[in-house]
Amino acid sequence: MTAAGVADALWAAVVAGDEQAATRAVLGALDAGLDPESVLLDVVGGVQRRVGAEWAANRLTVAQEHAATAINERVIAALGAVVERPPPRLAHVVVACVDGEWHALPARLLAEVLALRGFRVDYLGAQLPVPHLITHLHTTGPAAVALSGSLAVRLPTAHATITACQAAGTPVLVGGSAFGPDGRYARLLGADLWAPDARAAADLLAGGLPPRTRDAHQPIDDLPHLADQEYTLVSRSARRLVRAGVAAGSPPEDLAHIVDFLCAALYTDDPALLTGYLAWHAEVQAARGTPLSALVPALDVLAAELRDFPRATRLLDAARSVAGGFADQGPAA
């Protein structure tokens, strides 16, 4: 039995909302000799990536996507109940999500893989406030923190979390799409290690961690562009900016996301965060047949409100240029 064949069976089960069939598919794969790590990462992880892609293409509803994710989470629990883990013999690792990050399944998969490989693992789940994470580090003294983030809008919080963990003397490995496909934001924010996926993360942790002491240099001051205070001022004005856009006729949810990504772009000084989000948004809306003409007016409102902010103005100019191309192509862009 191949991982691809099991993934097809699991996909059919999660789309049908059939938790029992999903569980039978993955447990049957174990009985047929497929190793647990492959079941977790290639089967469950692969199906979850497909769930996200099918939602973006408008072939799954939001409700179906949530149901499929919930089934995959319970399938992981079912696997954990039957797979015999080795006694912990490797380092103690805390696995958690960035505060505000609800996409916990990637972190859960990493925690399960680390446990299968013999790490002692504390899995702390989604949306963990930084003070509670730091308290846990002081209480338990792990060798490392593995921090997961899917949404780039959480990068400022991720930076604060990385810095706080390092100040407590704990090295930090980060992963997830928030940190860029090449780990660029992991490096920008001073993480000790970055991994593109759970296998790579487990390999890095098994290979040893860089030493870190409580008096080590902290990277919080290594983003000199933040000295202009634009990130702070714009993020504090987010609600007002959304209200101004809504008053001008822009959809509130879309505008709120645009403002969030503008703030992330200001924090990292990277226009690709905003323009990349707009490209993804345009693709999702095109799949739904939604006109894209509202994008440019929304950005125009933000540009008018932030005309006294040079970096924000440059970012919005780049965004308006990109969005104008989408709008010209219409709903089928």
C-alpha positions in Angstrom: 0.0 0.0 0.0 1.4 3.4 -1.0 1.1 6.7 0.8 -0.6 8.1 -2.4 -3.2 5.4 -2.3 -4.0 5.9 1.4 -4.1 9.7 0.8 -6.8 9.2 -1.9 -8.9 7.1 0.5 -8.5 9.6 3.3 -9.4 12.5 0.9 -12.6 10.7 -0.1 -13.5 10.2 3.5 -12.8 13.8 4.7 -14.7 15.2 1.7 -17.7 13.0 2.6 -17.4 14.0 6.3 -16.9 10.3 7.2 -14.6 10.2 10.3 -14.9 6.4 10.7 -13.8 5.8 7.1 -11.0 8.3 7.5 -9.8 6.5 10.6 -10.0 3.0 8.9 -8.0 4.3 6.0 -5.0 5.4 8.1 -5.1 2.6 10.6 -5.3 0.1 7.7 -2.2 1.7 6.2 -0.3 1.1 9.5 -1.5 -2.5 9.4 -0.3 -2.8 5.8 3.2 -1.7 6.9 3.3 2.0 6.1 5.5 3.7 8.7 3.7 6.1 11.1 5.8 9.1 10.1 4.8 8.7 6.4 1.2 8.3 7.4 1.3 11.5 9.4 3.2 13.7 6.9 2.6 12.2 3.5 -1.0 11.1 4.0 -2.6 13.3 6.7 -0.4 16.3 5.9 -0.8 15.9 2.2 -4.6 15.7 2.4 -4.6 18.8 4.6 -2.7 20.7 2.0 -5.1 19.6 -0.6 -8.0 20.7 1.6 -6.6 24.3 1.6 -6.0 24.3 -2.1 -9.5 23.0 -2.8 -11.0 25.7 -0.6 -9.0 28.4 -2.4 -10.2 27.0 -5.7 -13.8 27.2 -4.5 -14.3 23.5 -4.7 -14.8 23.2 -0.9 -16.9 25.5 1.3 -15.6 27.0 4.5 -17.8 24.5 6.4 -16.4 21.5 4.5 -12.8 22.8 5.0 -13.4 23.1 8.8 -15.0 19.6 8.9 -12.1 18.1 7.0 -9.6 19.7 9.3 -11.4 18.5 12.4 -11.5 14.9 11.0 -7.8 15.1 10.2 -7.1 16.2 13.8 -9.1 13.3 15.2 -7.3 10.9 12.8 -4.0 12.1 14.3 -5.3 11.4 17.7 -6.4 7.9 16.6 -2.9 7.2 15.3 -1.4 8.4 18.5 -3.5 6.0 20.5 -2.3 2.9 18.6 1.3 3.7 17.6 3.8 2.7 20.2 6.3 5.6 20.8 9.8 4.9 21.9 10.8 6.0 25.4 12.0 9.6 25.3 15.8 9.6 24.8 16.4 12.8 22.9 16.1 16.5 23.9 13.0 18.1 25.5 11.3 20.3 22.9 8.2 22.6 23.3 6.0 22.9 20.2 3.6 25.8 20.0 1.9 28.2 17.6 2.5 31.9 17.5 -0.1 33.9 19.5 -3.0 34.6 17.2 -2.3 31.5 15.0 -5.3 29.2 14.8 -3.8 26.8 12.2 -2.5 24.3 14.7 -2.4 21.1 12.6 1.2 21.6 11.2 2.4 22.1 14.8 0.5 19.0 15.9 2.1 16.9 13.1 5.6 18.1 14.1 4.9 17.2 17.8 3.8 13.7 16.8 6.9 13.2 14.5 9.3 14.4 17.2 7.7 12.0 19.7 8.0 9.1 17.3 11.7 9.9 16.9 12.3 9.8 20.6 12.1 13.5 21.7 10.4 14.5 24.9 7.6 16.8 23.6 5.3 19.4 25.2 2.7 20.3 22.6 1.0 23.5 23.6 -1.4 24.0 20.7 -2.8 27.1 19.0 -2.7 30.7 19.9 -0.4 30.6 22.9 0.1 34.0 24.6 3.8 34.8 24.9 3.8 35.3 28.8 2.3 31.8 29.3 4.9 30.3 26.9 7.8 32.0 28.7 6.4 30.8 32.1 6.3 27.3 30.7 10.0 27.6 29.6 11.1 28.8 33.0 9.2 26.0 34.7 10.2 23.1 32.4 13.6 24.2 31.0 13.4 22.6 27.5 16.3 22.4 25.1 14.4 24.2 22.3 11.1 25.8 21.2 9.6 24.9 17.8 7.3 27.8 16.8 4.7 27.4 14.0 3.1 30.2 12.1 1.0 30.1 8.9 -0.1 33.8 8.7 2.4 36.5 7.8 0.3 39.0 9.7 1.6 37.4 12.9 5.2 38.1 12.2 5.5 41.0 14.6 4.1 38.7 17.4 6.4 35.9 16.2 9.4 38.3 16.6 8.4 39.2 20.1 8.0 35.5 20.9 11.4 34.5 19.4 13.1 37.3 21.3 11.4 36.4 24.6 12.3 32.7 24.3 15.9 33.6 23.5 16.1 35.9 26.5 15.0 33.0 28.6 18.0 31.1 27.2 16.0 28.8 24.9 16.9 28.5 21.2 14.0 28.8 18.7 13.3 26.8 15.6 10.5 28.3 13.4 8.5 26.9 10.5 5.4 27.5 8.5 4.4 29.6 5.5 4.4 32.8 7.6 8.2 32.7 7.6 8.5 32.6 3.8 9.1 29.7 1.4 12.9 30.2 1.9 12.9 31.2 5.5 13.7 34.8 4.8 11.5 36.1 7.7 13.0 33.6 10.1 16.4 35.1 9.4 15.1 38.6 9.5 13.5 38.0 12.9 16.6 36.3 14.4 15.3 32.7 14.8 18.1 30.2 15.6 16.8 27.7 13.0 14.3 27.5 10.2 12.8 24.4 8.6 10.6 24.1 5.5 8.7 21.1 6.9 8.3 18.7 9.8 10.9 16.2 8.6 13.5 18.8 8.1 12.7 20.3 11.5 13.1 16.9 13.2 16.4 16.4 11.4 17.7 19.8 12.5 16.7 19.2 16.1 18.3 15.8 16.1 21.5 17.3 14.7 21.9 19.6 17.7 21.1 23.2 18.5 23.3 26.3 18.5 24.2 27.4 22.1 22.3 30.2 23.5 22.8 32.1 26.7 20.5 34.5 28.5 22.9 37.4 27.8 23.1 36.6 24.1 22.5 39.4 21.6 18.8 40.0 20.9 17.7 40.9 17.4 14.9 43.2 18.4 17.0 46.3 17.4 18.1 44.8 14.1 15.2 46.3 12.1 16.3 49.9 11.7 13.4 50.9 9.5 11.1 50.6 12.6 12.7 53.7 14.0 10.3 55.8 11.8 7.4 54.5 14.0 5.2 53.9 10.9 4.5 50.3 11.8 3.4 51.3 15.3 1.3 54.3 14.2 -0.5 52.4 11.4 -1.2 49.3 13.4 -2.7 51.5 16.2 -4.9 53.1 13.5 -6.1 49.9 12.0 -9.7 50.2 13.1 -9.9 53.8 12.0 -8.5 52.9 8.6 -11.0 50.0 8.1 -13.9 52.4 9.1 -12.7 54.9 6.6 -12.6 52.3 3.8 -16.0 50.9 4.7 -17.5 54.4 4.6 -16.1 54.7 1.1 -17.8 51.4 0.1 -15.1 48.8 0.6 -16.0 45.4 2.0 -15.0 45.5 5.7 -13.5 42.0 5.9 -11.3 42.5 2.8 -10.1 45.9 4.0 -9.2 44.5 7.4 -7.0 41.8 5.8 -5.4 44.4 3.6 -4.6 46.6 6.6 -3.2 43.6 8.5 -0.8 42.7 5.6 0.1 46.4 5.2 1.2 46.4 8.8 3.2 43.2 8.4 4.9 44.7 5.3 5.8 47.8 7.3 7.2 45.7 10.1 9.4 43.6 7.7 9.9 46.5 5.2 9.0 44.0 2.5 6.4 45.0 -0.1 6.1 41.4 -1.2 4.0 40.6 1.9 1.3 43.1 0.7 1.5 42.5 -3.0 1.7 38.7 -2.5 -1.4 38.8 -0.3 -3.2 40.8 -3.0 -2.2 38.3 -5.7 -3.5 35.4 -3.5 -6.7 37.3 -2.7 -7.3 38.0 -6.4 -6.9 34.3 -7.2 -9.3 33.3 -4.6 -11.9 35.9 -5.6 -11.5 35.0 -9.3 -12.3 31.4 -8.4 -15.5 32.6 -6.9 -16.4 34.8 -9.8 -16.2 37.9 -7.6 -15.4 41.2 -9.3 -11.9 42.5 -8.4 -12.7 46.2 -9.1 -13.1 47.0 -5.4 -9.4 46.3 -4.7 -8.1 49.6 -6.1 -10.6 51.9 -4.4 -9.9 50.2 -1.1 -6.2 50.9 -1.6 -6.9 54.4 -2.7 -8.7 55.1 0.6 -5.7 53.8 2.5 -3.3 55.8 0.5 -5.3 59.0 1.2 -5.5 58.2 4.9 -1.7 57.5 5.1 -0.4 60.1 2.7 1.9 61.5 5.4 3.6 58.1 5.9 6.4 57.7 3.3 7.0 54.0 3.7 3.3 53.1 3.8 2.8 55.3 0.7 5.5 53.4 -1.2 4.0 50.1 -0.2 0.5 51.1 -1.2 1.8 52.5 -4.5 3.2 49.1 -5.3 0.0 47.4 -4.2 -2.2 49.7 -6.3 0.0 48.9 -9.3 -0.5 45.2 -8.8 -4.2 45.5 -7.9 -4.9 47.6 -11.0 -3.7 44.8 -13.2 -6.1 42.4 -11.5 -9.0 44.8 -11.7 -8.4 45.3 -15.5 -8.7 41.5 -16.0 -12.1 41.2 -14.3 -13.5 38.3 -12.3 -11.7 35.6 -14.3 -8.2 37.0 -13.7 
